[in-house]
Amino acid sequence: MARPEFDIVVIGGGAGGLVVAAGGASLGAKVALVEKHKMGGDCLWYGCVPSKTLIKSAHVAHAMRHADRWAIPPHAPSPRLAAVMERVAGVIRGIEPTDSPERFRSLGVDVNLGDGKFVAPDAFEVNGRRLTAKTFVIATMFLWVRATFPRFRYDQIMRLGWKIFIPVTLVWLVVVGLVIQSPWNIWK
Ligand SMILES: Cc1cc2nc3c(=O)[nH]c(=O)nc-3n(C[C@H](O)[C@H](O)[C@H](O)COP(=O)(O)OP(=O)(O)OC[C@H]3O[C@@H](n4cnc5c(N)ncnc54)[C@H](O)[C@@H]3O)c2cc1C
C-alpha cells in the first residue's frame, strides 16, 4: 500500500480544526486542511466574536444609563445599530488574518478551499485532488454527520438529535430526582 501523503488531514477550518492544524504542524506533522466555506468557522463569523462585540456595546450603553451606581451622572445614549454592526464587522476584519489561509500556509499547513468527500477510508478528495492520510480529523461541528454520511439531510439530523436528546434528558431528570429525594427522606 502506498505511503499516505499526510500525517493528518483536518476537515473543517473552524476553531477546532484550526487548533488541530496549527498544533500538528508545530509538532512537525505534515498537515492538510480542507475548508468549504470561510476559515474561522462559526466562532469568527457568526458566534463568539460577533456576539461578544455586540454584547460589549450593550454593556457600555447599559452602564452609561445606570452610571449613578458608580457615582457618575447617568446619560441615556441613543446607539445607532448600523454603527455598532460596523464595529462588529471591524473586529471580525481584525481577527480574520489570524485565521486566514495565508497564515496557515505560513505555518506549514497545506490549505485546500473547497467542498470535498471521502473517496476511500484513507483518502479525501477536494478540487480534484486526492488527500491521503494516516489520520483524519473531522472538525465540521455537528455537520460531521453530513461530511461522513452525505445522504443525511439537515432535518433528518435534527430529528435524530431530538430522538436522542429527549429520552436522555428524561432519564437524567429521573436520576437527579431520585438523588435529591433520598437525602430529603433521610432529613424528614
Ligand atoms: C451566538 C454564538 C456565540 C458563541 N459564543 C461562544 C463563546 O463566547 N465562546 C466559545 O467558546 N464558544 C462560543 N460559541 C460556540 C463556538 O462558536 C463553537 O463552539 C465553535 O465555533 C465550534 O468550532 P468547530 O470548529 O467545532 O465548528 P465550526 O466553527 O462550525 O467550524 C466548522 C467548519 O467546518 C466547515 N465545514 C463543514 N463541513 C465541511 C466539509 N464537508 N468540508 C470542509 N469544511 C467543512 C465549515 O464551513 C466551518 O468553517 C458560540 C456560538 C454561537 C452560535
The ligand as an SDF file (V2000), in Angstrom:
LIG
                    3D

 53 58  0  0  0  0  0  0  0  0999 V2000
  -24.0290   33.0490   19.0760 C   0  0  0  0  0  0  0  0  0  0  0  0
  -22.8840   32.1550   19.4840 C   0  0  0  0  0  0  0  0  0  0  0  0
  -21.9690   32.6190   20.4260 C   0  0  0  0  0  0  0  0  0  0  0  0
  -20.9120   31.7950   20.8170 C   0  0  0  0  0  0  0  0  0  0  0  0
  -20.0340   32.2730   21.7540 N   0  0  0  0  0  0  0  0  0  0  0  0
  -19.0140   31.4890   22.1580 C   0  0  0  0  0  0  0  0  0  0  0  0
  -18.0640   31.9770   23.1130 C   0  0  0  0  0  0  0  0  0  0  0  0
  -18.1600   33.0960   23.5890 O   0  0  0  0  0  0  0  0  0  0  0  0
  -17.0760   31.1530   23.4790 N   0  0  0  0  0  0  0  0  0  0  0  0
  -16.9560   29.8820   22.9590 C   0  0  0  0  0  0  0  0  0  0  0  0
  -16.0370   29.1770   23.3640 O   0  0  0  0  0  0  0  0  0  0  0  0
  -17.8170   29.4080   22.0420 N   0  0  0  0  0  0  0  0  0  0  0  0
  -18.8320   30.1720   21.6260 C   0  0  0  0  0  0  0  0  0  0  0  0
  -19.7110   29.6970   20.6910 N   0  0  0  0  0  0  0  0  0  0  0  0
  -19.5420   28.3440   20.1700 C   0  0  0  0  0  0  0  0  0  0  0  0
  -18.4650   28.3180   19.0890 C   0  0  0  0  0  0  0  0  0  0  0  0
  -18.8170   29.1590   18.0150 O   0  0  0  0  0  0  0  0  0  0  0  0
  -18.3530   26.8720   18.6130 C   0  0  0  0  0  0  0  0  0  0  0  0
  -18.1190   26.0480   19.7110 O   0  0  0  0  0  0  0  0  0  0  0  0
  -17.2000   26.7210   17.6640 C   0  0  0  0  0  0  0  0  0  0  0  0
  -17.3760   27.5380   16.5410 O   0  0  0  0  0  0  0  0  0  0  0  0
  -17.1030   25.2610   17.2390 C   0  0  0  0  0  0  0  0  0  0  0  0
  -15.9910   25.1660   16.4040 O   0  0  0  0  0  0  0  0  0  0  0  0
  -15.8590   23.9740   15.3940 P   0  0  0  0  0  0  0  0  0  0  0  0
  -14.5040   24.0810   14.7810 O   0  0  0  0  0  0  0  0  0  0  0  0
  -16.2420   22.7080   16.0640 O   0  0  0  0  0  0  0  0  0  0  0  0
  -17.0030   24.2050   14.3070 O   0  0  0  0  0  0  0  0  0  0  0  0
  -17.2370   25.4550   13.3130 P   0  0  0  0  0  0  0  0  0  0  0  0
  -16.7290   26.7290   13.8520 O   0  0  0  0  0  0  0  0  0  0  0  0
  -18.6660   25.3700   12.8880 O   0  0  0  0  0  0  0  0  0  0  0  0
  -16.3210   25.0890   12.0840 O   0  0  0  0  0  0  0  0  0  0  0  0
  -16.6510   24.0340   11.2250 C   0  0  0  0  0  0  0  0  0  0  0  0
  -16.0750   24.3950    9.8700 C   0  0  0  0  0  0  0  0  0  0  0  0
  -16.1790   23.2450    9.0450 O   0  0  0  0  0  0  0  0  0  0  0  0
  -16.5140   23.6820    7.7410 C   0  0  0  0  0  0  0  0  0  0  0  0
  -17.1140   22.5350    7.0730 N   0  0  0  0  0  0  0  0  0  0  0  0
  -18.3160   21.9500    7.3220 C   0  0  0  0  0  0  0  0  0  0  0  0
  -18.4830   20.8990    6.5250 N   0  0  0  0  0  0  0  0  0  0  0  0
  -17.3670   20.7980    5.7510 C   0  0  0  0  0  0  0  0  0  0  0  0
  -16.9450   19.8980    4.7290 C   0  0  0  0  0  0  0  0  0  0  0  0
  -17.7180   18.8750    4.3330 N   0  0  0  0  0  0  0  0  0  0  0  0
  -15.7260   20.0930    4.1540 N   0  0  0  0  0  0  0  0  0  0  0  0
  -14.9420   21.1220    4.5440 C   0  0  0  0  0  0  0  0  0  0  0  0
  -15.2890   22.0010    5.5110 N   0  0  0  0  0  0  0  0  0  0  0  0
  -16.4820   21.8360    6.1010 C   0  0  0  0  0  0  0  0  0  0  0  0
  -17.4770   24.8280    7.9520 C   0  0  0  0  0  0  0  0  0  0  0  0
  -17.5350   25.6730    6.8110 O   0  0  0  0  0  0  0  0  0  0  0  0
  -16.8380   25.5210    9.1510 C   0  0  0  0  0  0  0  0  0  0  0  0
  -15.9240   26.5350    8.7760 O   0  0  0  0  0  0  0  0  0  0  0  0
  -20.7670   30.4970   20.2490 C   0  0  0  0  0  0  0  0  0  0  0  0
  -21.6870   30.0420   19.2740 C   0  0  0  0  0  0  0  0  0  0  0  0
  -22.7190   30.8510   18.8990 C   0  0  0  0  0  0  0  0  0  0  0  0
  -23.6990   30.3550   17.8380 C   0  0  0  0  0  0  0  0  0  0  0  0
  1  2  1  0
  2  3  1  0
  2 52  2  0
  3  4  2  0
  4  5  1  0
  4 50  1  0
  5  6  2  0
  6  7  1  0
  6 13  1  0
  7  8  2  0
  7  9  1  0
  9 10  1  0
 10 11  2  0
 10 12  1  0
 12 13  2  0
 13 14  1  0
 14 15  1  0
 14 50  1  0
 15 16  1  0
 16 17  1  0
 16 18  1  0
 18 19  1  0
 18 20  1  0
 20 21  1  0
 20 22  1  0
 22 23  1  0
 23 24  1  0
 24 25  2  0
 24 26  1  0
 24 27  1  0
 27 28  1  0
 28 29  2  0
 28 30  1  0
 28 31  1  0
 31 32  1  0
 32 33  1  0
 33 34  1  0
 33 48  1  0
 34 35  1  0
 35 36  1  0
 35 46  1  0
 36 37  1  0
 36 45  1  0
 37 38  2  0
 38 39  1  0
 39 40  1  0
 39 45  2  0
 40 41  1  0
 40 42  2  0
 42 43  1  0
 43 44  2  0
 44 45  1  0
 46 47  1  0
 46 48  1  0
 48 49  1  0
 50 51  2  0
 51 52  1  0
 52 53  1  0
M  END
$$$$
